Amino acid sequence: MYDLIMQAVLSTPWAILPEKLAAIEALLALRLAGGQVRAENVAAATNGRRPATGPARAGAVAVLPIYGTIHQHAGMLLESSGGTATEAVSAALYQALDDPAVGAIVLDVDSPGGAVSGVDELATQIYQSRGQKPIVAVANSLMASAAYWIGSAADEVWVSPNGEAGSIGVYAAHQDVSLALEQGGVRVSLLSAGKYKTEGNQFEPLTDEGRAALQGRVDAYYEKFVAAVARGRGYAPVTVRNGFGEGRVLTAEAAVAAHLADRVGTLADAVQRAASLARRRTSAQAAAAFRLRAVGL
C-alpha cells in the first residue's frame, strides 16, 4: 500500500517547501519499514494542523481553512500526510458565494503547499469569483508554494505579523534505488510496452532523456504558476519570474515590500477587512440602484 503511495509522491511535480516534502517522504518511509507513525511525525508532514473540515462563519464573513499539505482529492495520500483537498475548498467556495447571508470570504491559509494537480483550477475559480463577493487570503502563518498559488487569486493577500509567504516554484524528485537493491542481491526487471512507459522508474538511474522529460513537466507547471500569480497580483509574468517568483519564502514585511502581499495583519484583521469591503460593496450597489430609480430605469 505505502510503496504505491511513495511512488505517487516521487512521480508527482510538487509546489511545496522542500523540507515539508522531505517530511512526508520520511513518514512514508517509516510506514514502509513497518514503523509506527507518531503524532510528531504527522505534525512535521502536515504543518501541525488538522485537516480542514469546512467553512466557518465570523458574522457575515465565511472563513475557508486551507491547512497542511494540499492535494486535489481526499484519499489515501491525503489521509497519510494530512491537509486539504482542492475539491473541498472549491465546494466550500461555491457554497459561500451562493449563501445570501455571506457578504465576504476569507481564505485562512497555513500550508507549505502540495501537489500541483487541481491547484490552478482552484486559483482560477477564486480569481473568476472576484466581484461577486470580496475575497481576502491571509497567511496564518504560512502561505507557501501551491498555497500561495491559490491565495494570490484573492482580491487581497495578507500575511500575519510573524508569518511567511512565497516559495513560487515547482520541483520533482527521482529516487534511484538500484544500487541499494544490487547491494542487497536484488535485481528488478521491468517488462513494458510503449517506449517511455517505464521512464523514470526507481529501479535504474534516470536517463538524460528521462531527465529532460521530467524537467519539461516541471517547467510547464512553473509557467502556469507564474501566469496565475501574475494575473492575480496584476503584474507581467516576466516581473514575477524575475522578481518575487524565484522560489524564496519572504517574511511578512518583506512580502509586502516585494508586492507579493498587500498588508500585514492577523486573521482577525483580515476578517474585519473583508467585512468592511462587503459593506462598501453593499453601499455601492444600493447607491447604484438609487440612481437608476431616480432616472426612472
C-alpha positions as CSV (number, residue, x, y, z in Angstrom):
1,M,0.0,0.0,0.0
2,Y,2.6,2.6,1.1
3,D,5.0,1.6,-1.6
4,L,2.4,2.8,-4.1
5,I,1.9,6.0,-2.2
6,M,5.6,6.6,-2.2
7,Q,5.8,6.0,-6.0
8,A,3.0,8.5,-6.4
9,V,4.8,11.1,-4.3
10,L,8.0,10.6,-6.2
11,S,6.4,10.8,-9.7
12,T,4.3,13.9,-9.0
13,P,5.5,17.5,-9.6
14,W,5.2,19.4,-6.4
15,A,4.7,23.1,-5.5
16,I,5.8,22.7,-1.8
17,L,8.5,23.6,0.6
18,P,11.3,21.0,0.1
19,E,11.6,20.4,3.8
20,K,7.9,19.5,4.0
21,L,8.0,17.1,1.1
22,A,11.1,15.5,2.8
23,A,9.0,15.1,6.0
24,I,6.2,13.4,4.0
25,E,8.7,11.1,2.4
26,A,10.3,10.3,5.8
27,L,6.8,9.5,7.2
28,L,6.0,7.2,4.3
29,A,9.4,5.5,4.5
30,L,8.8,4.8,8.2
31,R,5.5,3.2,7.3
32,L,7.1,1.2,4.5
33,A,9.7,-0.1,7.1
34,G,6.8,-1.2,9.3
35,G,7.3,1.6,11.9
36,Q,4.6,3.3,13.8
37,V,3.6,6.8,12.9
38,R,3.6,9.1,15.9
39,A,1.8,12.4,16.3
40,E,5.0,14.4,16.0
41,N,5.8,12.6,12.7
42,V,2.4,13.6,11.3
43,A,2.8,17.2,12.6
44,A,6.1,17.5,10.7
45,A,4.4,16.5,7.5
46,T,1.2,18.5,7.9
47,N,2.4,21.7,9.4
48,G,0.9,20.8,12.7
49,R,-2.7,21.5,11.7
50,R,-5.6,19.1,11.5
51,P,-7.2,18.6,8.0
52,A,-9.7,21.4,7.1
53,T,-13.3,20.4,7.9
54,G,-15.2,23.2,6.0
55,P,-16.1,26.8,6.2
56,A,-16.7,28.7,9.5
57,R,-18.5,31.9,10.0
58,A,-17.4,35.2,11.5
59,G,-20.5,37.3,11.3
60,A,-21.2,37.8,7.6
61,V,-17.7,36.6,6.6
62,A,-17.2,32.9,5.6
63,V,-13.7,31.7,6.7
64,L,-12.4,28.8,4.5
65,P,-9.5,26.9,6.0
66,I,-6.6,25.7,3.9
67,Y,-4.3,23.8,6.2
68,G,-1.4,21.4,5.7
69,T,-0.4,19.7,2.5
70,I,-2.6,20.4,-0.5
71,H,-3.9,17.6,-2.8
72,Q,-6.6,17.5,-5.4
73,H,-8.7,14.8,-4.0
74,A,-9.3,13.4,-0.5
75,G,-7.9,9.9,-0.3
76,M,-5.2,7.7,0.9
77,L,-2.3,10.1,0.2
78,L,-4.2,13.0,1.9
79,E,-5.0,10.8,4.9
80,S,-1.3,9.8,5.2
81,S,0.1,13.3,5.1
82,G,-2.9,15.3,6.3
83,G,-4.0,18.6,4.8
84,T,-6.6,20.0,2.4
85,A,-8.2,18.8,-0.8
86,T,-8.6,21.5,-3.5
87,E,-12.0,19.9,-4.4
88,A,-13.2,20.5,-0.8
89,V,-12.1,24.2,-0.9
90,S,-13.8,24.6,-4.3
91,A,-17.1,23.2,-2.9
92,A,-16.9,25.4,0.1
93,L,-16.2,28.5,-2.0
94,Y,-19.3,27.8,-4.2
95,Q,-21.3,27.4,-1.0
96,A,-20.2,30.7,0.4
97,L,-20.8,32.5,-2.9
98,D,-24.3,31.1,-3.1
99,D,-25.2,31.9,0.6
100,P,-27.0,35.3,0.8
101,A,-26.0,35.6,4.4
102,V,-22.3,35.7,3.4
103,G,-21.0,39.1,2.4
104,A,-17.3,38.3,2.1
105,I,-14.9,35.3,2.1
106,V,-11.5,34.9,3.9
107,L,-9.1,32.1,3.0
108,D,-7.4,31.1,6.2
109,V,-4.1,29.6,5.0
110,D,-1.4,27.7,6.9
111,S,0.2,25.4,4.3
112,P,3.6,24.6,2.9
113,G,2.0,23.8,-0.5
114,G,1.4,20.5,-2.1
115,A,0.9,18.6,-5.3
116,V,0.2,20.8,-8.4
117,S,-2.9,18.9,-9.6
118,G,-6.1,20.8,-9.1
119,V,-4.3,23.9,-7.8
120,D,-4.5,26.0,-11.0
121,E,-8.2,25.2,-11.4
122,L,-9.0,26.3,-7.8
123,A,-6.9,29.5,-8.3
124,T,-8.8,30.3,-11.5
125,Q,-12.2,29.7,-9.7
126,I,-11.2,32.1,-7.0
127,Y,-10.0,34.7,-9.5
128,Q,-13.1,34.5,-11.5
129,S,-15.2,34.9,-8.3
130,R,-13.8,38.4,-7.8
131,G,-16.5,40.9,-8.0
132,Q,-19.2,38.6,-6.7
133,K,-18.0,39.0,-3.1
134,P,-14.8,40.3,-1.6
135,I,-12.2,37.6,-1.1
136,V,-9.2,38.1,1.2
137,A,-6.4,35.5,1.7
138,V,-4.3,35.5,4.8
139,A,-1.1,33.6,5.5
140,N,-1.8,32.4,9.1
141,S,1.1,31.7,9.4
142,L,2.4,30.2,6.2
143,M,1.2,30.5,2.6
144,A,3.9,28.8,0.5
145,S,4.1,27.4,-3.0
146,A,0.8,25.8,-4.1
147,A,-0.9,27.6,-1.1
148,Y,0.4,30.9,-2.5
149,W,-0.7,29.9,-6.0
150,I,-4.2,29.7,-4.6
151,G,-4.1,32.7,-2.3
152,S,-2.7,35.0,-4.9
153,A,-6.0,34.8,-6.8
154,A,-7.8,36.6,-4.0
155,D,-8.7,40.3,-4.1
156,E,-6.1,41.0,-1.3
157,V,-3.3,38.9,0.3
158,W,-2.4,39.4,3.9
159,V,0.4,37.9,6.0
160,S,0.3,37.6,9.7
161,P,2.9,39.6,11.6
162,N,5.2,36.6,12.1
163,G,4.0,34.7,9.0
164,E,5.6,34.0,5.7
165,A,4.6,33.7,2.1
166,G,6.0,32.9,-1.3
167,S,8.1,29.9,-2.5
168,I,6.9,30.3,-6.1
169,G,8.4,27.3,-7.8
170,V,7.8,23.6,-8.8
171,Y,10.0,20.6,-8.5
172,A,10.0,16.8,-8.8
173,A,12.2,14.1,-7.2
174,H,13.6,10.9,-8.7
175,Q,14.7,8.1,-6.4
176,D,17.2,5.6,-7.7
177,V,17.3,2.5,-5.5
178,S,19.2,0.3,-8.0
179,L,22.5,0.4,-6.1
180,A,20.8,-0.4,-2.8
181,L,19.0,-3.3,-4.4
182,E,22.2,-4.5,-6.0
183,Q,24.0,-4.5,-2.7
184,G,21.1,-6.5,-1.2
185,G,21.3,-9.0,-4.0
186,V,18.1,-7.9,-5.7
187,R,17.7,-7.2,-9.4
188,V,14.4,-5.9,-10.8
189,S,13.4,-6.4,-14.4
190,L,10.6,-4.3,-15.9
191,L,8.6,-5.6,-18.8
192,S,6.6,-2.9,-20.6
193,A,5.0,-1.9,-23.9
194,G,5.4,1.7,-25.0
195,K,8.8,3.4,-25.4
196,Y,8.5,5.6,-22.4
197,K,6.2,3.6,-20.2
198,T,8.8,2.8,-17.5
199,E,10.7,6.0,-18.0
200,G,11.8,7.5,-14.6
201,N,11.3,4.2,-12.7
202,Q,13.1,3.9,-9.4
203,F,15.0,0.7,-10.3
204,E,17.5,2.3,-12.6
205,P,19.3,5.7,-12.9
206,L,17.4,8.5,-14.6
207,T,18.5,8.8,-18.3
208,D,19.3,12.1,-19.9
209,E,16.1,11.8,-22.0
210,G,14.1,11.0,-18.9
211,R,15.6,13.9,-17.0
212,A,14.7,16.2,-19.9
213,A,11.1,15.0,-19.9
214,L,10.7,15.4,-16.2
215,Q,12.3,18.9,-16.3
216,G,9.8,19.7,-19.1
217,R,6.9,18.8,-16.8
218,V,8.3,20.9,-14.0
219,D,8.9,23.9,-16.3
220,A,5.4,23.7,-17.7
221,Y,3.8,23.8,-14.2
222,Y,6.1,26.6,-13.2
223,E,4.9,28.7,-16.2
224,K,1.3,28.0,-15.1
225,F,2.2,29.1,-11.6
226,V,3.9,32.3,-12.7
227,A,1.0,33.1,-15.0
228,A,-1.6,32.6,-12.3
229,V,0.4,34.8,-9.8
230,A,0.9,37.5,-12.5
231,R,-2.9,37.5,-13.2
232,G,-3.8,37.6,-9.5
233,R,-1.3,40.2,-8.5
234,G,-1.6,42.4,-11.6
235,Y,1.9,42.1,-12.9
236,A,3.5,40.9,-16.1
237,P,4.8,37.3,-15.9
238,V,8.3,38.4,-16.5
239,T,8.1,40.6,-13.4
240,V,7.0,37.7,-11.3
241,R,9.6,35.3,-12.8
242,N,12.5,37.7,-12.3
243,G,11.3,39.2,-9.1
244,F,9.4,37.5,-6.2
245,G,8.7,34.4,-8.2
246,E,12.2,32.8,-7.9
247,G,11.4,30.4,-5.1
248,R,12.1,32.1,-1.8
249,V,9.8,32.5,1.1
250,L,9.5,36.0,2.4
251,T,8.6,37.3,5.9
252,A,5.6,39.5,6.3
253,E,7.1,42.9,5.8
254,A,9.4,41.7,3.0
255,A,6.4,40.1,1.2
256,V,4.5,43.4,1.2
257,A,7.6,45.3,0.1
258,A,8.0,42.9,-2.8
259,H,4.3,43.3,-3.7
260,L,3.8,39.6,-3.1
261,A,1.3,40.6,-0.4
262,D,-0.8,43.7,0.3
263,R,-0.9,44.0,4.1
264,V,0.5,42.7,7.3
265,G,-2.3,41.6,9.8
266,T,-3.8,38.8,11.7
267,L,-6.7,36.5,10.7
268,A,-9.0,38.8,12.8
269,D,-7.7,41.8,10.9
270,A,-8.3,40.1,7.6
271,V,-11.9,39.2,8.6
272,Q,-12.5,42.8,9.6
273,R,-11.1,44.0,6.3
274,A,-13.3,41.5,4.4
275,A,-16.4,42.7,6.3
276,S,-15.5,46.3,5.5
277,L,-15.2,45.5,1.8
278,A,-18.5,43.8,1.9
279,R,-20.2,46.8,3.5
280,R,-18.7,49.1,0.8
281,R,-19.9,46.8,-1.9
282,T,-23.4,46.7,-0.5
283,S,-23.4,50.5,-0.1
284,A,-22.2,51.0,-3.7
285,Q,-24.9,48.6,-5.0
286,A,-27.5,50.5,-3.1
287,A,-26.3,53.8,-4.4
288,A,-26.3,52.5,-8.0
289,A,-29.9,51.2,-7.5
290,F,-31.0,54.5,-6.2
291,R,-29.5,56.4,-9.2
292,L,-31.3,54.0,-11.6
293,R,-34.6,54.6,-9.8
294,A,-34.0,58.4,-9.8
295,V,-33.8,58.4,-13.6
296,G,-36.7,56.1,-14.0
297,L,-34.8,52.9,-15.1
